[in-house]
């Protein structure tokens, strides 16, 4: 009996968006209008690439970025929840599927000593160039019309489950914890026995309830959370059963 926990990162594990938090490193903690207005829907990764160039051009170095990123607060109750999962790793496999990047997530999880809670992290690959600029790439290519060009979380989840099955691992239940519009695609892939946990008041919750109103509800059960303590309470019930 093993459960798979799938976490989004921004506004789910941490209480902010890591990509917009990095702007605190910019001169006067803001971006020029031209750069801010250059974002095109579905092309967030390219936009962040330009933000990182701007930071690099303004002499923002890796250590300053790291210091800034490790001040992001975790969502209420999340530290308790991750501690609980860490203590029960024999029951839970745990992955992150996020549109952030490897550098930010690594910094934040290592600083808080939670890296070992997660079996795998699926996110956009990032690295510092020889000139000290942070660069970010697309996670993969896909054909899903619903998702941003660089990442379809359903595809990531499906490929992970297929790989696990090949190694003889299947899950009693998948619990998907997220908040954003790009979490809807993987939630719609979940089966009747699985559970989606959208964060209260965020886009994912609204989209799931719109689907229910238009009589095409998701197959899985839905349990809304506002604090990660709500998630922990559910997991404790799960392992008692």
C-alpha positions, -999 to 999 in steps of 0.1 A, spaced: 0 0 0 17 31 -12 3 66 -20 17 91 -45 17 127 -34 21 152 -63 28 188 -53 29 220 -73 55 244 -58 46 281 -62 16 292 -40 14 255 -28 46 245 -10 57 281 -8 32 310 -2 45 331 -31 55 328 -68 93 321 -69 96 338 -103 81 371 -92 99 370 -58 132 372 -76 123 407 -88 132 418 -52 169 416 -65 162 441 -93 172 478 -89 144 494 -67 128 459 -66 110 464 -99 113 457 -136 111 483 -163 77 486 -180 90 474 -213 102 442 -198 71 437 -177 48 441 -207 68 417 -229 51 386 -214 30 367 -239 5 341 -226 19 305 -227 55 318 -229 64 325 -193 97 306 -195 109 329 -223 98 359 -203 117 348 -172 148 343 -195 146 380 -202 141 389 -165 173 369 -157 192 387 -184 181 420 -169 192 409 -134 226 398 -148 230 431 -167 224 449 -134 251 429 -116 229 407 -96 250 377 -86 241 341 -77 247 345 -39 224 375 -38 197 356 -57 201 327 -34 198 348 -2 166 364 -15 150 331 -26 156 314 7 135 341 25 103 330 8 78 319 34 63 284 33 25 281 30 7 279 65 12 244 79 35 233 51 65 228 73 45 204 96 31 186 66 65 180 50 79 169 83 50 144 87 56 130 51 93 127 58 85 106 89 62 83 68 83 79 37 76 42 36 40 50 28 44 80 6 62 86 -27 63 123 -32 71 144 -63 70 181 -73 58 191 -108 63 228 -112 67 256 -137 94 272 -116 130 260 -122 156 236 -107 178 263 -92 151 280 -72 135 248 -60 168 233 -50 178 264 -30 146 266 -11 143 229 -3 179 225 7 179 256 29 149 242 48 163 206 47 132 192 29 150 180 -3 150 144 10 111 144 14 108 144 -24 117 115 -47 118 136 -78 114 172 -89 101 179 -124 106 215 -134 123 237 -160 161 231 -160 181 262 -150 218 269 -145 243 298 -142 263 305 -173 300 311 -173 293 348 -172 272 344 -141 237 348 -157 209 325 -147 195 307 -178 163 286 -179 151 261 -205 118 244 -213 111 212 -193 99 193 -224 80 195 -257 44 183 -258 12 185 -279 -13 195 -253 -33 226 -264 -44 233 -228 -9 238 -213 19 263 -215 44 255 -243 71 244 -219 53 221 -195 22 198 -196 19 184 -160 -4 156 -172 23 143 -195 49 144 -166 25 126 -143 16 99 -169 53 93 -178 62 90 -141 34 65 -134 44 44 -165 80 44 -154 70 33 -118 48 5 -132 77 -8 -152 96 -11 -119 66 -29 -103 54 1 -83 17 10 -84 -2 33 -61 -33 28 -40 -42 65 -45 -28 96 -61 -32 128 -41 -26 160 -63 -20 192 -44 -19 224 -63 -34 259 -69 -30 270 -105 -46 268 -139 -19 245 -152 -28 220 -125 -62 213 -141 -48 192 -169 -32 166 -146 -62 167 -123 -85 157 -152 -62 127 -157 -69 114 -122 -92 84 -117 -122 79 -94 -101 66 -64 -77 96 -66 -81 129 -49 -74 165 -61 -66 190 -34 -70 225 -48 -60 255 -26 -90 275 -15 -96 307 -34 -71 300 -62 -75 293 -99 -75 255 -97 -104 255 -73 -124 279 -95 -118 258 -126 -128 226 -110 -161 241 -98 -167 256 -132 -164 221 -147 -189 208 -121 -214 235 -130 -211 227 -167 -219 191 -158 -185 178 -169 -170 173 -134 -135 157 -128 -136 120 -121 -116 122 -89 -127 133 -55 -120 170 -46 -110 183 -12 -102 220 -8 -75 231 16 -65 265 30 -37 254 54 -14 224 48 -27 211 82 -59 202 62 -38 181 39 -20 165 68 -54 156 85 -65 139 53 -32 119 50 -35 108 86 -70 94 79 -56 77 47 -29 58 65 -53 47 94 -77 31 69 
